[in-house]
Amino acid sequence: MKSYEKIRMYTVIFEQAEEGGFIASVPILPGCVSQGETFEEARINIKDAIEGYVAVLKEDGDEIPTESPERIAATVAVPMLP
């Protein structure tokens, strides 16, 4: 990466796949999904997928979505009723 390039942060959702491994998706980039046999492999693969997705947007002259600084991702525990 060149020093003048802007760094963008994206929220990624990781889910365990039924058949094993992990599926990763980026909600703000529709269709940007990848997978990996391990969490680390899925993390690396989704980073590559994001870079490719953004590169195509740039080539096509489309706007590159950015995350809102007000957006916060968190996990919330909810008790299950009997």
Phi and psi restraints in degrees (value plus and minus 20) as a CYANA .aco file:
   2 LYS   PHI    -101.1   -61.1
   2 LYS   PSI     128.9   168.9
   3 SER   PHI     -83.6   -43.6
   3 SER   PSI     -42.9    -2.9
   4 TYR   PHI    -108.0   -68.0
   4 TYR   PSI     -24.7    15.3
   5 GLU   PHI     -94.6   -54.6
   5 GLU   PSI     123.9   163.9
   6 LYS   PHI    -101.2   -61.2
   6 LYS   PSI     120.2   160.2
   7 ILE   PHI    -115.2   -75.2
   7 ILE   PSI     110.5   150.5
   8 ARG   PHI    -137.9   -97.9
   8 ARG   PSI     123.9   163.9
   9 MET   PHI    -130.4   -90.4
   9 MET   PSI     116.4   156.4
  10 TYR   PHI    -149.3  -109.3
  10 TYR   PSI     121.5   161.5
  11 THR   PHI     -96.7   -56.7
  11 THR   PSI     109.7   149.7
  12 VAL   PHI    -140.6  -100.6
  12 VAL   PSI     114.2   154.2
  13 ILE   PHI    -121.9   -81.9
  13 ILE   PSI     103.8   143.8
  14 PHE   PHI    -128.7   -88.7
  14 PHE   PSI     110.1   150.1
  15 GLU   PHI    -149.6  -109.6
  15 GLU   PSI     120.7   160.7
  16 GLN   PHI     -92.4   -52.4
  16 GLN   PSI     112.4   152.4
  17 ALA   PHI    -103.1   -63.1
  17 ALA   PSI     124.7   164.7
  18 GLU   PHI     -77.3   -37.3
  18 GLU   PSI     -57.6   -17.6
  19 GLU   PHI    -105.0   -65.0
  19 GLU   PSI     -17.3    22.7
  20 GLY   PHI      89.3   129.3
  20 GLY   PSI     139.1   179.1
  21 GLY   PHI      60.6   100.6
  21 GLY   PSI    -185.0  -145.0
  22 PHE   PHI    -153.4  -113.4
  22 PHE   PSI     126.2   166.2
  23 ILE   PHI    -131.6   -91.6
  23 ILE   PSI     115.1   155.1
  24 ALA   PHI    -142.9  -102.9
  24 ALA   PSI     115.9   155.9
  25 SER   PHI    -158.6  -118.6
  25 SER   PSI     135.8   175.8
  26 VAL   PHI    -138.3   -98.3
  26 VAL   PSI      83.7   123.7
  27 PRO   PHI     -75.0   -35.0
  27 PRO   PSI     -56.9   -16.9
  28 ILE   PHI     -99.4   -59.4
  28 ILE   PSI     -30.9     9.1
  29 LEU   PHI    -137.4   -97.4
  29 LEU   PSI      66.1   106.1
  30 PRO   PHI     -72.9   -32.9
  30 PRO   PSI     109.0   149.0
  31 GLY   PHI      65.8   105.8
  31 GLY   PSI     -23.0    17.0
  32 CYS   PHI    -105.0   -65.0
  32 CYS   PSI      77.4   117.4
  33 VAL   PHI    -156.5  -116.5
  33 VAL   PSI     125.6   165.6
  34 SER   PHI    -168.2  -128.2
  34 SER   PSI    -198.1  -158.1
  35 GLN   PHI    -172.1  -132.1
  35 GLN   PSI     153.0   193.0
  36 GLY   PHI    -185.2  -145.2
  36 GLY   PSI     135.4   175.4
  37 GLU   PHI     -88.8   -48.8
  37 GLU   PSI     -49.2    -9.2
  38 THR   PHI    -144.2  -104.2
  38 THR   PSI     145.1   185.1
  39 PHE   PHI     -79.2   -39.2
  39 PHE   PSI     -65.2   -25.2
  40 GLU   PHI     -82.0   -42.0
  40 GLU   PSI     -61.1   -21.1
  41 GLU   PHI     -84.8   -44.8
  41 GLU   PSI     -60.9   -20.9
  42 ALA   PHI     -83.9   -43.9
  42 ALA   PSI     -58.6   -18.6
  43 ARG   PHI     -83.8   -43.8
  43 ARG   PSI     -64.3   -24.3
  44 ILE   PHI     -85.4   -45.4
  44 ILE   PSI     -63.8   -23.8
  45 ASN   PHI     -86.5   -46.5
  45 ASN   PSI     -58.1   -18.1
  46 ILE   PHI     -91.2   -51.2
  46 ILE   PSI     -52.8   -12.8
  47 LYS   PHI     -81.7   -41.7
  47 LYS   PSI     -65.0   -25.0
  48 ASP   PHI     -81.7   -41.7
  48 ASP   PSI     -60.8   -20.8
  49 ALA   PHI     -84.3   -44.3
  49 ALA   PSI     -61.1   -21.1
  50 ILE   PHI     -83.0   -43.0
  50 ILE   PSI     -66.0   -26.0
  51 GLU   PHI     -79.8   -39.8
  51 GLU   PSI     -61.9   -21.9
  52 GLY   PHI     -87.2   -47.2
  52 GLY   PSI     -61.1   -21.1
  53 TYR   PHI     -80.2   -40.2
  53 TYR   PSI     -68.7   -28.7
  54 VAL   PHI     -86.1   -46.1
  54 VAL   PSI     -57.5   -17.5
  55 ALA   PHI     -81.4   -41.4
  55 ALA   PSI     -61.3   -21.3
  56 VAL   PHI     -86.8   -46.8
  56 VAL   PSI     -61.4   -21.4
  57 LEU   PHI     -78.6   -38.6
  57 LEU   PSI     -64.4   -24.4
  58 LYS   PHI     -81.4   -41.4
  58 LYS   PSI     -66.9   -26.9
  59 GLU   PHI     -79.0   -39.0
  59 GLU   PSI     -58.3   -18.3
  60 ASP   PHI    -103.0   -63.0
  60 ASP   PSI     -25.2    14.8
  61 GLY   PHI      55.4    95.4
  61 GLY   PSI      -1.9    38.1
  62 ASP   PHI    -105.0   -65.0
  62 ASP   PSI     137.7   177.7
  63 GLU   PHI     -89.1   -49.1
  63 GLU   PSI     119.9   159.9
  64 ILE   PHI    -114.8   -74.8
  64 ILE   PSI      97.2   137.2
  65 PRO   PHI     -81.3   -41.3
  65 PRO   PSI     123.4   163.4
  66 THR   PHI    -145.5  -105.5
  66 THR   PSI     128.0   168.0
  67 GLU   PHI     -93.8   -53.8
  67 GLU   PSI     123.4   163.4
  68 SER   PHI     -95.6   -55.6
  68 SER   PSI     114.4   154.4
  69 PRO   PHI     -83.7   -43.7
  69 PRO   PSI     -39.3     0.7
  70 GLU   PHI    -101.5   -61.5
  70 GLU   PSI     -32.8     7.2
  71 ARG   PHI     -97.5   -57.5
  71 ARG   PSI     109.0   149.0
  72 ILE   PHI    -146.9  -106.9
  72 ILE   PSI     109.2   149.2
  73 ALA   PHI    -116.3   -76.3
  73 ALA   PSI     113.7   153.7
  74 ALA   PHI    -170.8  -130.8
  74 ALA   PSI     138.1   178.1
  75 THR   PHI    -121.4   -81.4
  75 THR   PSI     114.8   154.8
  76 VAL   PHI    -140.3  -100.3
  76 VAL   PSI     107.1   147.1
  77 ALA   PHI    -106.9   -66.9
  77 ALA   PSI     110.8   150.8
  78 VAL   PHI    -147.2  -107.2
  78 VAL   PSI     104.5   144.5
  79 PRO   PHI     -88.0   -48.0
  79 PRO   PSI     121.6   161.6
  80 MET   PHI    -108.3   -68.3
  80 MET   PSI     113.6   153.6
  81 LEU   PHI     -97.3   -57.3
  81 LEU   PSI     127.8   167.8
